[in-house]
Amino acid sequence: MKQNTLRYIIIFAIIVVIGIFMVQSAILKNRFDLSEKLFNESTQIALKEVTWQILEYNKTYYGQSADFENLGPIERVANDYYIANVNDVIDGEVLKFHLTEEFKKHTINTDFEFAVYDCDTDSMKYGAYICAYADSCNHVKNMNLPKSDKFTYYFGVHFPKRSQYFNACLQSSYIFTILLIIVVSFFGYTFYIIFRQRQLSEIQKNFINNLTHELKTPISSIGLSAKVLNDQKILESPDRLFKYTGIIQEQNQRLSKNVEKVLNLASLEKNKIQLNLEKIGLNKFTENVIQQFDQTSNGDKSNVTFKSYSDDLIIYADKFHLTQIFLNILENSVKYCEKIPEINIRIEKTSKGNNLIFKDNGIGIPAFAKKKIFQKFYRVPTGNVHNVKGFGLGLDYVKKIIKAHKWKIKVDDNPKGGSIFSILIPLNNYGRQ
């Protein structure tokens, strides 16, 4: 499958998923609005019938004349609070009975509480809290239900668990939505794995190609030199003899270095980093590494300067791995440079510790690659600049060793062009016994 085809499939899948969630959200909203509308209509009808029942009761037991035509509409004060105008005397127990019966009749299965307006005290006289599914339940009574200035003989009904009621009505929709999210997440994860496997396959292919090239070149050079040395006439030309033995030695070192990188990778993958911590004077150590780097082919064509600290900083680190960290950063600074490499190393003191800073004048690192350069096998695209060789293992190794020391590393842009690598050595690293 081509890369563009896979990309189009992923984009199409994302659009479909967004569409599904939009439709599901619209369905949920419509069901919620419909449930709210039905609840409001059922409550209005139930309360209307309760007022009729109260008037019938007063007519039967008190001989009062019931004026049914004067009954006003049910007023919805809030989403969870209604006021019903009876325009006649209201008996609390009778009201409680009819409210319970009418709500059951209209399947309004949720807790409610009510209060009756008392003209003498000009306040709402609390009636009772009725639990929907039990004789008693854990609840908090609202003793301050709002009054109304429009009526004289009225009662108020409050539904404290209205939200829970709607959630219960929409439970099946919620379950379906959750299942949909799980299914979509599964397919999304599947696409991620496919895409990730494709990336790893591409990385692996590039690594094998680079490794083959890096191993084949020195082997070919050694083979050619050995063939020349196998000729007895070479003894007649000492200069040529030393030249080809030098080639063998140089290519052998290159081959050994590449093999060592691969072996280090295998060791790091198995989490076998064993640090041999020892006391190191950072100033003297840095100067020694620079001298060692100057003797290499990369160091020979670069200019490395070091601004030492006034007092030699003492740290505890693995000398071998710390040396490799320095060399990897220095080699990268040289490889990714289009002019004479200028590398400045210095130490800056901060409140959190000391920063060991490597500043170069190379081609720099694009913003999109700054978080990727420490990943295994990743190499910043450079076109044909220097035709840079490598496996993409150097900075991955640097990151893992620094993490093993419990240090931190970051990379920034050099304002004058190039990159700045900063290694933070925390304060608790100093003076450790």
TORROSE-754222 format. One record per atom (N, C-alpha, C, O): residue in one letter; x, y, z. Coordinates in steps of 0.02 Angstrom, whole numbers, plus 50000, padded with zeros to 5 digits. Layout:
<gutis>
AXYZ
...
</gutis>
This chain:
<gutis>
M500424994050000
M500005000050000
M500445006250000
M500895006850041
K500315010949954
K500715016949950
K500585021450009
K500055021250041
Q501095025650023
Q501045030150081
Q500455034850074
Q500095035950122
N500355037750013
N499805042450003
N499135038950010
N498665041950038
T499085032749986
T498455029049993
T498275028050066
T497695028950086
L498775026050106
L498665025050178
L498465031550211
L498025031650254
R498775037050191
R498615043550219
R497895045450203
R497535047950247
Y497675044250141
Y496985045950122
Y496485041650160
Y495945044050179
I496655035350170
I496205030950208
I496135033450280
I495575033550307
I496685035450310
I496665037850379
I496255044350383
I495835045150428
I496355048950335
I495975055150335
I495225053750326
I494815056650361
F495055049150280
F494365047350270
F494065044250333
F493495045750351
A494455039850366
A494215036750428
A494095041850482
A493605041350520
I494525046850487
I494445052150538
I493805056050524
I493425057650570
I493695057750459
I493085061450441
I492465057450458
I491975060150483
V492475050850443
V491905046550459
V491785046250534
V491205046750556
V492315045550573
V492245045250646
V491955051750673
V491515051650716
I492205057350648
I491935063850670
I491195064350653
I490795066650693
G491015061950592
G490315062050572
G489885057750617
G489325059650636
I490135051850634
I489765047250678
I489645050450747
I489085050150774
F490155053550774
F490085056750840
F489615062750837
F489245064050884
M489625066450781
M489165072050774
M488445069550771
M487995072450803
V488325064250733
V487655061350729
V487425058750797
V486855059850818
Q487885055150831
Q487715052450897
Q487565057950947
Q487115057350988
S487955063350943
S487835069050988
S487155072150974
S486785074051020
A486985072750910
A486325075650892
A485765071050916
A485245073550940
I485855064550910
I485355059850934
I485265060351010
I484705060451035
L485825060751046
L485785061451119
L485425067851138
L485015067951184
K485595073351104
K485275079751120
K484535079451106
K484125081851146
N484345076551049
N483635076051032
N483255071751083
N482695073451102
R483565066251103
R483245061851153
R483175065451219
R482675064751254
F483695069251238
F483665073051301
F483115078251297
F482715078951344
D483085082051242
D482565087151234
D481875084051235
D481405086751265
L481805078351201
L481155074951199
L480955072551269
L480375073251289
S481435069651306
S481295067251374
S481085073151419
S480625072551459
E481445078751411
E481285084651451
E480585087251434
E480205089251478
K480415087251370
K479755089551348
K479205085051376
K478695087351401
L479315078451370
L478815073751396
L478735074351471
L478185073951498
F479305075251506
F479285076051578
F478885082151597
F478465081951643
N479005087651563
N478655093951578
N477905093251564
N477495095351605
E477735090251507
E477025089451490
E476675084751540
E476115086151561
S477005079251557
S476705074551605
S476615077751673
S476115076751706
T477105081651694
T477065085051759
T476495090151759
T476125090651807
Q476435094051705
Q475905099051700
Q475215095651704
Q474775098051740
I475135090151668
I474495086651668
I474345083751737
I473795084251762
A474865080651767
A474765077551833
A474585082751885
A474135081551926
L474915088451885
L474775093751934
L474085096751921
L473725098651968
K473895097151858
K473225099751842
K472695095051871
K472195097351899
E472805088751865
E472315083951891
E472305083951967
E471785082951998
V472895085151998
V472915085552071
V472485091352095
V472115090752144
T472535097152061
T472125102852081
T471385101252075
T470985103352117
W471195097652023
W470505095552016
W470295090952073
W469745091552100
Q470735086352090
Q470585081652144
Q470485085352210
Q470055083552249
I470885090452222
I470825094352285
I470155098052287
I469815098152338
L469975100952231
L469335104452228
L468755099652236
L468265101352270
E468795093752208
E468275088652216
E468225086652289
E467675085752316
Y468805085752321
Y468825083852391
Y468485089252434
Y468065087652476
N468665095552422
N468365101052461
N467615101452450
N467235102952496
K467395100052388
K466685100252372
K466305094652407
K465745095652431
T466625088652411
T466285082852440
T466265083252516
T465745081952545
Y466825084852547
Y466875084452620
Y466725090852656
Y466545090752715
Y466785096552623
Y466655102952656
Y466045106552628
Y465835111752652
G465765103552575
G465175106552545
G465325113152511
G464865117052499
Q465945114352495
Q466125120552461
Q465965120152387
Q465975114752357
S465825125752359
S465705125952287
S466365126152250
S466785130452265
A466475121552204
A467105121152168
A467055124952102
A466655123352059
D467475130152096
D467485134152035
D468055131551990
D468605134251992
F467905126451951
F468415123351908
F468655127951852
F469205127351827
E468215132651834
E468395137051778
E468935142051797
E469275144851754
N469015143351863
N469505148351886
N470205145451896
N470665148951916
L470275138951882
L470935135951890
L471425138751838
L471295138551778
G471965141251863
G472465144151818
G472945138851792
G472935133151816
P473365140551744
P473865135851718
P474405134351770
P474515138251817
I474715128651761
I475285126851805
I475885131151784
I476065131451726
E476185134351834
E476765138751820
E477425134951832
E477545132251886
R477825134951781
R478485131751787
R478985137251806
R479205141251764
V479165137451870
V479615142651895
V480345141251875
V480715145751857
A480525134951878
A481205132751859
A481145125851828
A480605122851827
N481705123351803
N481695116651771
N481445111251819
N481135106451797
D481585112151883
D481415107051932
D480895109451984
D480815106252036
Y480545114951970
Y480075117652019
Y479455120351984
Y479495124351938
Y478865118052009
Y478215120051980
Y477775122752035
Y477815120552093
I477345127452017
I476835130252063
I476145129252032
I476025130951974
A475685126452074
A474995125252050
A474505129352090
A474485129052152
N474105133352056
N473605137552089
N472955133752096
N472655131452047
V472725132952159
V472115129252173
V471525134152184
V470945132552169
N471685139952210
N471175145052224
N470665142552274
N470075144352271
D470895138252320
D470455135552373
D470905132752428
D471515132352420
V470595130752483
V470975128052540
V471305121552520
V471025117452483
I471925120652544
I472305114652527
I472485110752590
I472795113452636
D472275104452592
D472455099952646
D473105096352628
D473145093152575
G473605096852672
G474265094052657
G474265086652645
G474605084252599
E473895082852685
E473885075552678
E473525073452614
E473725068852580
V472975077052599
V472615075552538
V473065077052477
V473075073252429
L473415082652482
L473875084552427
L474415079252418
L474575077352362
K474695076852473
K475225071752470
K474975065452436
K475315062552394
F474365063252454
F474085057152426
F473985057852350
F474185053452312
H473685063352329
H473525064052258
H474155065252216
H474205062952159
L474635068852244
L475265069752207
L475595062952195
L475835061652139
T475625058752246
T475935052152239
T475565047952187
T475885044752145
E474915048052191
E474515043952145
E474575046352072
E474655042352026
E474525052852063
E474535055551995
E475225054751963
E475275053451903
F475755055652002
F476425054851974
F476555047551954
F476875046151903
K476285042851994
K476345035751975
K475945034451911
K476165030751867
K475355037451908
K474915036451851
K475245038851787
K475165035751734
H475605044251790
H475935047251731
H476675045151726
H477055048351690
T476855039951763
T477545037051761
T478095042251772
T478615042151739
I477965046751818
I478495051551838
I478845048451899
I478705050151956
N479305043951885
N479625039951937
N480275043151962
N480825040851947
T480185048551999
T480765051952029
T480555055052095
T479965056452106
D481045056252137
D480895059352203
D480595066352193
D480745069952145
F480145068152241
F479885075052240
F479725077152312
F479645073052357
E479695083652320
E479485086552384
E479015092452370
E479045095452316
F478585093852419
F478095099152406
F478015103452468
F478195101552524
A477725109352457
A477575114052511
A476945117952492
A476805118952433
V476565120052542
V475935123652532
V476015130752559
V476295131752613
Y475765135552522
Y475825142452544
Y475365143752603
Y474775141952601
D475635146852658
D475255148452718
D475145155952720
D475625159852726
C474505158052715
C474355165252713
C474525168652779
C474725174452779
D474425165152834
D474535168152900
D475265170152911
D475405175452939
T475715165852889
T476425167252901
T476775169852838
T477365171552840
D476395170152783
D476685172352718
D477325168452702
D477845171252686
S477265161852707
S477845157652692
S477605150952666
S477015149252671
M478075147252638
M477925140552612
M477985135552669
M478525134652698
K477435132252686
K477435127252739
K477625120452709
K477275117652667
Y478195117952731
Y478465111852702
Y478005105952714
Y477745105052770
G477895101952661
G477445096152667
G477825089752682
G477825087352739
A478155086952631
A478515080652640
A478985079452581
A478935082652529
Y479455074852592
Y479905072552539
Y479705065352522
Y479705061052566
I479525064152459
I479285057552439
I479825054152396
I480015056752344
C480055048352419
C480545044452381
C480185040152329
C479665037252343
A480465039752270
A480135036352214
A480145028752222
A479655025452204
Y480685025952248
Y480755018652248
Y480805015652318
Y480945009652324
A480695019552369
A480735016852437
A480335021352484
A480155026952468
D480185018552544
D479815022452593
D480255028052621
D479995033352639
S480905026952623
S481365032152647
S482015031452608
S482195026052585
C482365036952600
C482995036952564
C483435042552591
C483195047152625
N484065042152575
N484515047452597
N484395053652554
N484515053552493
H484155058852585
H484005064952547
H484085071052592
H484125070552653
V484115076752559
V484155083152595
V483535087252577
V483415088652518
K483155089052627
K482545092952615
K482705100152599
K483165103152627
N482315102952553
N482375110052536
N481815113752573
N481245113852550
M481985116752629
M481485119852673
M481305126952651
M480885130252681
N481625129352598
N481515136152576
N481295136252502
N481605139552460
L480755132752488
L480495132752420
L480205139652403
L479885142752446
P480315142152343
P480115149052325
P479355150152327
P478965145652315
K479185156352343
K478475158352343
K478295161452276
K478725162352232
S477645162952268
S477405166252208
S476965172152229
S476575171552275
D477045177752194
D476645183652210
D475995183852169
D475595188552177
K475885178852126
K475305178952082
K474685175752113
K474125177452094
F474795171052161
F474235167152186
F474175167752262
F474635170152296
T473595165452288
T473485165452360
T473455158452388
T473755156952440
Y473085154052353
Y473035147152374
Y473385142752322
Y473115141252269
Y473995140752339
Y474385136852291
Y474885132352328
Y474985133052388
F475175127852291
F475695123552319
F476265123052268
F476175124152209
G476855121352292
G477445120652249
G477725113552253
G477725110452306
V477955111152197
V478245104452194
V478955104952165
V479065108152114
H479415101852200
H480125102152180
H480375095052165
H480225090352202
F480745094352110
F481035087852091
F481805088152099
F482155090152053
P482065086252158
P482785087152171
P483235082452130
P483835083952121
K482955076952105
K483375072252067
K483175071851994
K483185066551962
R482985077651968
R482765077951898
R483315075851850
R483175072151803
S483935078051861
S484495076251817
S484615068751816
S484715065751764
Q484605065751877
Q484705058451881
Q484145054751845
Q484255049351817
Y483555057651847
Y482985054451813
Y483095054251738
Y482985049151706
F483315059951710
F483455060251638
F484025055551619
F484005052251567
N484535055251662
N485105050851647
N484875043551646
N485115039551606
A484415041851691
A484155035051692
A483755033551629
A483785028051602
C483375038551606
C482985037651544
C483435036751484
C483255033251437
L484005040051486
L484475039751429
L485025034651439
L485525034751403
Q484945030251487
Q485475025551503
Q485665021151443
Q486255019851430
S485165018851406
S485315014651348
S485705018451295
S486155015651264
S485545024851286
S485915028951238
S486635029951261
S487095029751221
Y486725030951327
Y487405031851353
Y487815025451343
Y488395025751325
I487505019751355
I487855013351347
I488065012451274
I488625010351260
F487605014051228
F487765013451157
F488335018251138
F488785016451100
T488315024251166
T488845029151151
T489525026751177
T490025027351143
I489525023851237
I490145021251266
I490415015551223
I491015015151209
L489965011051202
L490175005551159
L490445008251093
L490935005551066
L490125013451067
L490365016451004
L491065019351013
L491495018550970
I491175022751070
I491835025551084
I492365020051088
I492915020751063
I492175014451122
I492645008851128
I492815005951060
I493405004651045
V492295005051018
V492415002250951
V492845006850909
V493315004750876
V492675013350911
V493055018250872
V493775018650898
V494245019150859
S493855018350964
S494525018550992
S494935012450971
S495535012950957
F494595006650968
F494935000550946
F495175001250874
F495754999650858
F494725003750830
F494925004650760
F495465010050753
F495915009550712
G495395015350795
G495915020550793
G496585017750814
G497095019450784
Y496585013650866
Y497205010550889
Y497485005850835
Y498085005350826
T497035002350800
T497244997850746
T497595001750691
T498124999750666
F497285007550672
F497595011750621
F498275014250645
F498755014550606
Y498315016050709
Y498945018550737
Y499485013150732
Y500055014450714
I499285006950750
I499775001450748
I500005000250676
I500594999150663
I499525000450629
I499714999350559
I500185004750535
I500685003350503
F500015010950552
F500435016650531
F501115016250565
F501635017550534
R501115014450629
R501745013950666
R502175008250638
R502785008950632
Q501855002650623
Q502234997050595
Q502534998850527
Q503084996650509
R502155002750489
R502415004950424
R503025009450435
R503525008850399
Q502975013950483
Q503545018250498
Q504155014250520
Q504715015350497
L504035009350566
L504585005250590
L504885001150534
L505495000150531
S504454998750488
S504704994950431
S505154999250388
S505674997050364
E504945005550377
E505355010150337
E506015011750372
E506545012050341
I505965012750439
I506565014150478
I507045008250476
I507645009050468
Q506755002250483
Q507164996250482
Q507514995450414
Q508094993550411
K507144996850360
K507434996250293
K508015001250285
K508534999550258
N507895007450308
N508435012450303
N509035010450345
N509605011450325
F508905007650404
F509455005550448
F509865000050416
F510475000150417
I509514995150387
I509864989550355
I510284992150296
I510854989950286
N509984996750257
N510354999650201
N510975003350225
N511525002550197
N510895007450277
N511465011250303
N511985006550332
N512585007350322
L511745001450370
L512204996750401
L512594992950347
L513204991950353
T512234990750295
T512574987150241
T513114991450208
T513664989150194
H512934997850196
H513415002350165
H514015003550211
H514595003350189
E513865004950275
E514405006450322
E514865000550334
E515455001550349
L514604994450329
L515034988550339
L515374986550273
L515944984150273
K515014987450218
K515294985250154
K515894989450133
K516374986850106
T515864995950145
T516405000450124
T517074998650156
T517564997750120
P517114998050224
P517764996250253
P517984989150235
P518584987850226
I517494984550228
I517684977750209
I517984977650139
I518484974350127
S517684981450094
S517954981850025
S518644985050026
S519094982749990
S518744990350066
S519384993650069
S519914989050098
S520484988850074
I519724985350150
I520204980650181
I520374975150131
I520954973150125
G519864972550095
G519984967350046
G520444969549990
G520894965949970
L520324975749965
L520744978449912
L521464979449936
L521944977849901
S521534982149997
S522214983250024
S522564976650035
S523164976050021
A522194971550059
A522494964950070
A522734961950005
A523254958650002
K522344963049951
K522534960449886
K523174963649862
K523604960349833
V523244970249873
V523864973749853
V524454971249894
V524994970149867
L524354970349959
L524894968250003
L525104960949989
L525664958950004
N524654957249959
N524804950249944
N525294949549886
N525544944049872
D525414955049851
D525894955049796
D526594956249824
D526704961149859
Q527054951749809
Q527734952249837
Q528094958649814
Q528554960949848
K527884961349757
K528214967349733
K528104973449778
K528454978349774
I527594972949823
I527454978449868
I528044979849914
I528124985449938
L528454974549926
L529034975349969
L529554980149939
L529974982949974
E529514980949874
E529974985449841
E529764992849848
E530144997349831
S529154993949871
S528895000749880
S528655001749952
S528055001049965
P529115003249998
P528925004050069
P528375009250080
P527945008450123
D528395014550040
D527885019750049
D527185017150035
D526705018450072
R527125013249980
R526485010249964
R526285005150017
R525695004450033
L526775001550044
L526634996650096
L526334999950157
L525824997750184
F526645005450179
F526385009050238
F525705012250223
F525275012750266
K525615014350160
K524985017450141
K524405012550148
K523885014150176
Y524505006350122
Y523965001450123
Y523864998350192
Y523304996550211
T524404997650231
T524314995450300
T523935000650340
T523544999050385
G524065007050325
G523695012450357
G522955012250340
G522525013450382
I522815010650275
I522115010150254
I521775004450291
I521205005150314
I522114998850297
I521824993150334
I521684994950406
I521154993450433
Q522174998350437
Q522085000250507
Q521505005150515
Q521095004450561
E521465010150471
E520935015150475
E520245012050464
E519775013550500
Q520185007750412
Q519545004650397
Q519354999550450
Q518764998550463
N519844996350479
N519704991650534
N519414995450594
N518944993050626
Q519695001250608
Q519435005350663
Q518715007550648
Q518285007450692
R518595009450585
R517925011450565
R517435005650571
R516875006550596
L517644999750550
L517224993750555
L517084992050628
L516514990550646
S517604992350670
S517514990850741
S517034995850774
S516634993950817
K517095002150754
K516655007250782
K515925006050765
K515495006750807
N515795004150702
N515105002750681
N514824996650717
N514244996650738
V515234991450723
V515014985350759
V514874987050831
V514394984550861
E515294991350861
E515204993250931
E514544996950940
E514194996050991
K514365001150891
K513735004850896
K513144999950896
K512675000750936
V513174994950853
V512624990150849
V512594986050914
V512044984650939
L513164984050940
L513174980251003
L512924984451061
L512554981951104
N513114990851062
N512854995351114
N512104995951110
N511764996051161
L511844996251048
L511114996651039
L510774990451069
L510284991051105
A511044984551054
A510754978351080
A510774978251157
A510304976051189
S511324980751185
S511394980951257
S510894985751289
S510584984151340
L510814991651257
L510344996551284
L509624994051278
L509214995451322
E509464990451224
E508794987851215
E508604982951271
E508014982351288
K509094979551298
K508964974651351
K509034977851420
K509034974351471
N509084984551421
N509144988251484
N509724985751527
N509664984851587
K510274984751494
K510864982351530
K511384987851541
K511984986551540
I511144993851550
I511604999451563
I511854998951634
I511495000051682
Q512484997351640
Q512804996851705
Q513295002651712
Q513825002651679
L513125007551752
L513555013451760
L514085012151813
L513945009951868
N514695013651794
N515255013251841
N515415020351863
N515855023551835
L515055022751913
L515125029651934
L515795030751970
L516005026852012
E516115036251951
E516745038051983
E516805045651985
E516455049251950
K517255047952027
K517355055152036
K517735057951976
K518275055551959
I517435063151945
I517735066051885
I517775073651892
I517295076951910
G518365076251877
G518455083551873
G518245085751803
G518585084051755
L517685089351797
L517385090651732
L517835094851686
L517845093651626
N518195099751714
N518635103851673
N519185099651640
N519265099851579
K519545095851679
K520095091751653
K519825086451606
K520135084951555
F519265083451624
F518965078151583
F518785080951513
F518925077751463
T518475086851511
T518275089851448
T518885091351403
T518865090051343
E519405093951434
E520025095251396
E520315088851366
E520545088951309
N520305083451403
N520565077051379
N520145074351321
N520425071751272
V519475074951326
V519045072551272
V519155076651209
V519165073951154
I519245083151217
I519375087451158
I520025085351124
I520065085051062
Q520545083851163
Q521175081551135
Q521075074951098
Q521355073851044
Q520675070551127
Q520525064051095
Q520145065051030
Q520285061750980
F519665069751030
F519265071150971
F519695074250916
F519595072850857
D520175078550935
D520615081850886
D521015076850846
D521235078350790
Q521125070950873
Q521535065850840
Q521135061650790
Q521415057550755
T520475062750788
T520045059050741
T519985062950676
T520175068750672
S519715059650624
S519635062850559
S519155068750563
S519245073750528
N518625068250605
N518155073750613
N518455079450652
N518365085250635
G518825077750705
G519125082950746
G519675086650710
G519805092450725
D520005083350664
D520565086350628
D520345092250585
D520745096850572
K519715092250563
K519465097650519
K518985102350555
K518595105750522
S519015102550621
S518575106950660
S518975110850712
S519555109250726
N518645115850739
N518955120050791
N518515119750853
N517965122550854
V518755116350905
V518375115450967
V518705119551022
V519305118851035
T518315123851054
T518575127951110
T518175126351173
T517595124251170
F518495127351229
F518175125851293
F518305131451342
F518875133251356
K517765134251368
K517815139451419
K517735136051487
K517185134351508
S518295135051520
S518295131251583
S518005135351640
S517965141451638
Y517785131651690
Y517515134651751
Y518095137151794
Y518645134451790
S517965142251834
S518505144851877
S518755139551925
S519355138851936
D518295135651953
D518485130051995
D518265123651960
D517725123251931
D518685118651963
D518535112351929
D517935108951962
D517965107252021
L517395108051925
L516795104851952
L516915097351959
L517175094051914
I516715094752016
I516775087552028
I516085084452021
I515615086352056
I516025079551976
I515395075951967
I515535068551974
I516105066351975
Y514995064751980
Y515045057451983
Y514695054551921
Y514085055351913
A515075051351879
A514805048851816
A515215042851792
A515745041451819
D514945039551741
D515305034051709
D515765037151657
D515535040051608
K516425036651667
K516905040051624
K516855037651552
K516895041751506
F516775031051541
F516745028451473
F516135031251436
F516195033851380
H515545030651467
H514935032951434
H514925040551426
H514675043051376
L515205044151476
L515225051451470
L515675053551412
L515515058351377
T516215049951402
T516655051251345
T516285050251280
T516345054351234
Q515885044851275
Q515505043451215
Q514965048751202
Q514825050351145
I514675051451256
I514185056751249
I514515062851216
I514245065651168
F515095064851242
F515465070551215
F515625069351141
F515505073751099
L515895063451126
L516115062051057
L515535061851009
L515585064150952
N514975059051030
N514385058750986
N514135065750969
N513995067150911
I514085070151019
I513855076951007
I514345080750963
I514145084350917
L514995079950976
L515495083350936
L515495080850863
L515535084850817
E515435074350854
E515425071550786
E514815073950747
E514865075550688
N514235074250780
N513635076750746
N513725084050726
N513505086050672
S514045088050769
S514155095050754
S514585095850692
S514495100650653
V515055091350681
V515495091650623
V515135089050560
V515175092050507
K514775083450567
K514455080350510
K513915084750480
K513825085050419
Y513545088350524
Y512995092450499
Y513215099750497
Y512905104150528
C513755101050460
C514005107850453
C514255108850382
C514585104450354
E514075114550352
E514255115850283
E514895119950276
E515135121050220
K515165122250332
K515775126150331
K516255123350382
K516145117950409
I516795127150396
I517265124750446
I516915124450514
I516695129650539
P516865118550544
P516505117850608
P516835121750664
P517435120950677
E516435125850698
E516655129450758
E516215127150815
E515615128450815
I516515123850864
I516125121050920
I516395124050985
I516995123651000
N515945126951022
N516125129951087
N515805126151143
N515195125051144
I516205124151192
I515955120551250
I516055124951311
I516585127851321
R515535125451352
R515605129451413
R515145126651467
R514705122551453
I515255128951528
I514845126851585
I514505132951614
I514835137951629
E513855132451623
E513465137951653
E513145135651717
E512835130351720
K513225139651769
K512925138051834
K512215140651837
K512095146351819
T511745136451860
T511045138451869
T510815136551939
T511175133351977
S510195138551956
S509925136952022
S509785129452029
S509755126952085
K509695125951973
K509535118851975
K510155114351969
K510115108351980
G510715117451952
G511325113451942
G511795117051895
G511855123151897
N512125113151851
N512575116151802
N512415113451733
N512305107451724
N512395117951684
N512275116051615
N512935115251578
N513345119751577
L513015109451549
L513595108251505
L513345109551434
L512935105851408
I513605114851402
I513325117351340
I513805116251282
I514395117751286
F513535113551226
F513905112651164
F513565117051111
F512985115851092
K513915122051087
K513635126551037
K514025125750972
K514635126150972
D513665124650916
D514005123750852
D513735128550800
D513255132150813
N514045128750743
N513845133150687
N513605129150628
N513705131150570
G513285123550642
G513055119050588
G512435121450554
G512255127350557
I512095116750520
I511495118450481
I510875119150525
I510345121150501
G510935117450589
G510375118050634
G509895112150629
G509985107650588
I509385112250672
I508895106850674
I508205109850665
I508025114350704
P507805107550617
P507135110250607
P506705109150670
P506815104450708
A506225113550679
A505795113250739
A505435106550744
A505365103850799
F505205103850687
F504825097550689
F505255091650710
F504995086550732
A505915092350704
A506365086650718
A506665086850788
A506985082050808
K506575092350824
K506915093050889
K506695087750939
K507095085650981
K506075085550936
K505835080450982
K505955073350956
K505835068550992
K506185072850894
K506285066350863
K507015064150860
K507165058250852
I507475069050866
I508175067350854
I508455062450906
I508965059150894
F508125061950963
F508355057351015
F508025050451009
F508125046051051
Q507625049550956
Q507305043150944
Q507775038550905
Q508175040850864
K507715032250919
K508145027250886
K508015027250811
K507445027250788
F508565027150773
F508575026750700
F508355033250665
F508405033650604
Y508125038250703
Y507885044250669
Y508475048450645
Y508965049550682
R508425050850583
R508935055150555
R508585061150522
R508105060250485
V508835067050536
V508535073150508
V508665073250433
V509235072550412
P508145074250391
P508255074650319
P508705080550303
P508575086250323
T509245079250265
T509735084550250
T509865085150176
T510305088950156
G509485081650135
G509625081950063
G510305078850049
G510435073150070
N510725082550014
N511385079949996
N511955083150037
N512535082450019
V511775086550091
V512295089850131
V512775084650158
V512595080350198
H513385084950136
H513925080450157
H513775073150144
H514185068750159
N513185071750114
N512985064750107
N513085061050173
N513405055750175
V512795063850226
V512945061650295
V512785054350305
V512245051950290
K513275050750332
K513205043650346
K513045042650420
K513215046850462
G512725037050435
G512575035450504
G511965031050510
G511625029750461
F511845028750572
F511285024250584
F510705027650620
F510165024650626
G510805033650644
G510295036850686
G510285034050756
G509755033850788
L510865031750781
L510915028750847
L511275033150898
L511205032250958
G511665038050873
G512085041950917
G511705045650971
G511855044951031
L511205049650952
L510835053751000
L510355049451042
L510195051251098
D510135043851014
D509735039151054
D510165036451111
D509925035851168
Y510775034751095
Y511245032451147
Y511375037951198
Y511365036651259
V511485044051174
V511605049751219
V511025050651267
V511125051451328
K510415050451241
K509815051351282
K509755045951335
K509615047451393
K509875039751317
K509805034251365
K510335034651420
K510185033351478
I510945036351402
I511475036751453
I511345042651500
I511455042051561
I511125048251472
I510975054051514
I510395052451561
I510395054451620
K509895048951536
K509325046951579
K509555042151634
K509315042551690
A510025037651617
A510285033051667
A510655036751722
A510655034551780
H510985042351706
H511325046551756
H510835050951794
H511025054251843
K510195051051772
K509675055351801
K509825062751787
K509695067051828
W510105063951728
W510215070651704
W509675072251652
W509225068151641
K509725078151622
K509245080051569
K509625083251511
K510165086151520
I509345082551452
I509655085551392
I509115088851350
I508545086451347
K509285094451319
K508835097851273
K509235101051218
K509845101851224
V508895102851164
V509225106051107
V508855112451089
V508235112451087
D509225117751076
D508945124151056
D509305126650993
D509825124050973
D509015131850964
D509325134850905
D509875139750927
D509805143250977
N510415139750890
N510935144750899
N510735150950861
N510655150550800
P510645156650894
P510435162750858
P510885164550799
P510655167550751
K511515162650803
K511985164250749
K512015158650697
K512415158950650
G511585153650705
G511575147950658
G511885141850690
G512425142250719
G511535136350685
G511775130150715
G511325127950772
G510745129950776
S511595123850816
S511205120950871
S511575121650937
S512185122450938
I511195121350991
I511475121551059
I511205115651097
I510605115251110
F511635111051116
F511445105351158
F511635107051230
F512205108851245
S511145106251275
S511265107851347
S511125101651389
S510585098651385
I511615099851429
I511545094151475
I511515096951546
I511995100051570
L510945095951579
L510865098451647
L511085093051697
L510795087551699
I511595094751737
I511825090251790
I511555093051855
I511795098251878
P511055089851886
P510735092551946
P511215093452004
P511755090452006
L511015097652051
L511435099152109
L511575092952151
L512115092252179
N511085088352156
N511185082452198
N511695077552169
N511845072552201
N511955079052109
N512475074652081
N513155076252108
N513615072152106
Y513225082252135
Y513875084552158
Y513995082352231
Y513545082552272
G514595080352244
G514785078552312
G514495072052335
G514505070452394
R514225067952288
R513925061652306
R514495056552321
R514995056052285
Q514385052852373
Q514915048052393
Q514745041052368
Q515125036352380
</gutis>
